[in-house]
Amino acid sequence: MELAEIRTYPIKSGKGVPRLSAGVLPWGLEGDRRWGVVDPQGELIWVGEHPRLLSVSAAETPEGGLRLSAPGMGELTVPPAAGDTISLSCSALDRAVLAHADAHEWFTRLLGMPARLVWLDDPGRRTITEVTGGLWDGPLHLVSTGSLRRLDDWIAEGAVERGEHPPGPLDVARFRPNLVVDGAEPFAEDAWTSVRIGEIDFRVSVSCDRCAVTVWDPSAQERGKEPLRTLARHRRWDGKTWFGIRLVPGNLGELRVGDEVRPV
């Protein structure tokens, strides 16, 4: 088995950025989800209600800012966040730093609602939970191509049963993974308790229960029924549907595409 893809998400709910390598920190991959979009009350704006967030490309600048783009929007370079620290209405995070006002105006136009861009200045403030055994949001999310191909087969079989034309393969971007593993048997990761990728050891904290974000096509921002309809048929227990696992790093270092993946 090998590490086939590495992805980071500079803005939570924005597009992922493919990377050939990434540093592993206690709270996840370097540069992953350090920015977020919130409403005036400090609530994170959920992509399930505002799927245009999926169209946002964000590239980190050498100075520590962002370069933003999205269809129908002009490109915007955002300087490093240096605004006021504001309170957030998030269970795992209490405050963040406001970005430049131009970014707020850009996201307000994009979403058609008041929005502000914020930066997490100290990821160490994220709450450690008993549920994940790690830091807020995972901190790393892994899926396998073998499991994805099996899911594609189930979706195609279900379509044939209903007399429908089988759809094309799902884009792995629907699941917003940090790591994509190739060479594993379908859903072999369900049984992993720990895994070594390259020279870094990870503990498997939890399986990933899937929300309605996965039914949005990230390219077209169109909503469908898959994959939740099929996951509910084949991968439902405890009242939830499941796909992928979350990892907690045991040591720090660098991951590289092509690293060997060895379940322990």
C-alpha positions in Angstrom: 0.0 0.0 0.0 1.1 3.5 -0.6 0.1 7.1 0.0 -1.4 8.2 -3.3 -2.6 11.7 -2.5 -2.1 14.4 0.1 -4.6 17.3 0.3 -4.8 20.3 2.5 -7.7 22.8 2.8 -6.4 26.3 3.5 -10.0 27.4 4.1 -12.4 25.1 5.9 -15.0 24.1 3.3 -13.0 25.5 0.4 -11.3 23.5 -2.3 -8.5 21.1 -1.4 -4.9 21.7 -2.6 -3.0 18.6 -3.8 0.5 18.4 -2.4 3.5 16.2 -3.0 4.5 16.5 0.7 3.2 18.0 3.9 4.5 18.5 7.4 2.6 16.7 10.2 2.0 18.8 13.3 0.1 17.8 16.5 -3.1 19.4 15.2 -2.9 18.0 11.6 -1.2 18.8 8.3 0.7 22.1 8.1 -1.6 24.8 6.6 -4.7 22.7 6.9 -7.9 24.5 7.8 -6.3 27.5 9.5 -8.9 29.9 7.9 -12.6 29.8 8.1 -15.7 31.7 7.0 -18.1 32.8 9.7 -21.3 34.8 10.0 -21.6 38.0 12.1 -22.4 35.9 15.2 -19.2 33.9 14.8 -20.9 30.7 13.6 -19.0 28.8 10.9 -20.9 29.0 7.7 -21.9 25.4 6.7 -21.1 24.3 3.2 -24.3 22.2 3.2 -26.3 25.4 3.2 -23.9 27.5 1.1 -22.3 25.1 -1.4 -20.5 28.0 -3.3 -17.8 27.7 -0.6 -16.8 24.5 -2.5 -15.8 26.6 -5.5 -13.3 28.7 -3.5 -9.6 28.1 -4.4 -7.2 29.4 -1.8 -3.4 29.5 -2.1 -1.1 30.4 0.7 1.2 33.3 0.0 4.8 33.4 1.2 3.9 36.3 3.6 1.2 34.2 5.3 -1.8 35.5 3.6 -4.1 34.0 1.0 -4.8 34.3 -2.7 -8.5 33.7 -3.3 -10.4 32.9 -6.5 -13.8 31.5 -7.5 -16.0 31.3 -10.6 -17.6 34.7 -11.2 -15.4 36.4 -8.7 -12.3 38.5 -9.2 -9.0 37.2 -7.7 -8.2 38.7 -4.3 -4.9 38.6 -2.4 -5.5 38.8 1.4 -2.7 39.9 3.6 -1.8 38.1 6.8 -4.6 38.4 9.3 -3.9 41.2 11.7 -7.4 42.3 12.8 -9.2 42.1 16.1 -9.6 38.7 17.8 -13.3 37.8 17.9 -15.3 35.2 19.7 -16.6 32.2 17.8 -19.7 30.1 18.5 -17.9 26.8 18.0 -17.8 24.0 20.5 -14.1 23.3 20.0 -12.8 26.8 19.3 -13.4 30.0 21.2 -11.8 32.8 19.1 -9.9 33.7 15.9 -8.4 36.7 14.2 -10.2 38.7 11.7 -8.8 38.9 8.2 -8.6 42.1 6.1 -12.0 43.8 5.4 -11.6 43.2 1.7 -11.9 39.4 2.4 -15.2 39.9 4.3 -16.6 41.9 1.4 -15.4 39.2 -1.1 -17.1 36.4 0.8 -20.2 38.4 1.4 -20.6 38.9 -2.4 -19.8 35.2 -3.0 -22.4 33.9 -0.6 -25.1 36.6 -0.8 -25.0 37.0 3.0 -22.9 38.8 5.6 -19.7 36.8 6.0 -16.2 37.3 7.5 -12.9 35.5 7.0 -11.1 34.5 10.1 -7.7 33.0 10.9 -6.8 30.5 13.6 -3.7 32.0 15.1 -3.1 29.2 17.6 -4.2 25.7 16.5 -3.2 24.5 20.0 -6.4 26.1 21.4 -8.6 23.5 19.7 -10.3 21.3 22.2 -9.1 17.8 22.7 -12.2 15.5 22.9 -12.7 12.1 24.4 -14.6 11.1 21.3 -11.7 11.5 18.8 -8.9 11.0 21.3 -7.1 13.8 19.3 -7.6 17.4 18.4 -10.6 19.1 16.9 -11.5 17.9 13.5 -9.6 14.7 13.5 -7.0 15.8 13.0 -6.2 13.8 9.8 -8.8 12.2 7.6 -7.8 9.1 5.5 -9.8 7.3 2.8 -8.8 4.4 0.4 -9.2 4.1 -3.3 -10.2 0.5 -2.8 -13.2 1.5 -0.6 -14.1 4.2 -3.1 -14.2 1.8 -6.0 -16.4 -0.6 -4.0 -18.7 2.2 -3.2 -18.8 3.1 -6.9 -19.7 -0.5 -7.7 -22.6 -0.5 -5.2 -23.9 2.8 -6.6 -23.9 1.4 -10.1 -25.6 -1.8 -9.0 -28.3 0.2 -7.2 -28.9 2.3 -10.3 -29.3 -0.8 -12.5 -31.8 -2.2 -10.0 -33.8 1.0 -10.2 -33.7 0.9 -14.1 -31.4 4.0 -14.2 -28.2 4.7 -16.1 -25.2 4.0 -13.8 -23.4 7.2 -12.9 -19.7 7.8 -13.3 -17.2 7.3 -10.5 -17.5 9.6 -7.5 -14.8 12.3 -7.1 -12.9 11.5 -3.9 -13.1 15.3 -3.2 -16.7 14.7 -2.0 -15.2 13.2 1.2 -12.6 16.0 1.7 -9.7 13.7 2.8 -6.2 14.7 3.8 -4.7 11.3 2.8 -5.7 8.9 0.1 -4.3 5.4 0.2 -4.0 3.1 -2.7 -3.5 -0.7 -2.6 -5.8 -1.6 0.3 -8.6 -4.0 0.1 -12.1 -2.3 0.3 -12.8 -1.1 3.8 -9.7 -2.8 5.2 -9.1 0.5 7.1 -12.2 -0.3 9.3 -10.0 -2.9 11.2 -6.9 -0.7 11.6 -6.0 0.5 15.1 -2.8 2.1 14.1 -0.9 2.7 10.8 2.6 3.8 9.9 2.9 6.1 6.8 6.4 6.7 5.8 8.2 7.4 9.1 5.2 8.6 11.0 3.0 6.5 13.3 -0.7 7.3 13.6 -3.3 6.0 15.9 -6.8 5.4 14.4 -9.1 7.5 16.6 -12.6 7.0 15.0 -14.3 6.0 11.8 -15.8 8.9 9.9 -19.6 9.3 9.9 -20.7 11.1 6.8 -22.9 14.2 6.6 -24.9 15.8 3.8 -21.9 17.7 2.4 -21.0 14.5 0.5 -24.2 14.7 -1.7 -22.9 18.0 -3.2 -20.9 17.6 -6.4 -17.8 19.8 -5.6 -17.3 20.7 -9.2 -20.8 21.7 -10.2 -22.1 22.5 -6.7 -25.2 20.4 -7.5 -26.9 18.2 -5.0 -27.8 14.6 -5.5 -28.7 11.5 -3.5 -25.3 9.8 -3.6 -23.3 8.6 -1.8 -25.5 8.8 1.3 -28.3 6.7 -0.3 -25.9 3.8 -1.0 -23.9 4.2 2.2 -27.2 3.9 4.1 -27.8 0.6 2.4 -24.3 -0.9 2.9 -22.5 1.1 5.6 -25.1 2.1 8.2 -24.8 1.3 11.9 -25.4 3.2 15.1 -27.8 5.4 13.1 -25.1 6.9 10.9 -23.3 6.1 7.6 -19.5 5.6 7.6 -16.7 6.1 5.2 -13.0 6.7 6.0 -11.1 7.0 9.3 -9.5 9.7 11.4 -5.9 9.6 12.5 -3.9 11.1 15.4 -0.1 11.5 14.9 2.2 9.8 17.3 5.3 11.6 16.1 5.9 14.6 13.8 7.7 14.8 10.5 6.9 14.9 6.7 4.6 12.8 4.6 5.3 12.4 0.9 3.2 11.0 -1.9 4.5 7.5 -2.5 5.2 6.7 1.1 4.6 3.1 2.2 1.5 2.5 4.3 1.8 -0.2 6.9 -1.1 -1.0 9.3 0.3 -2.1 12.6 
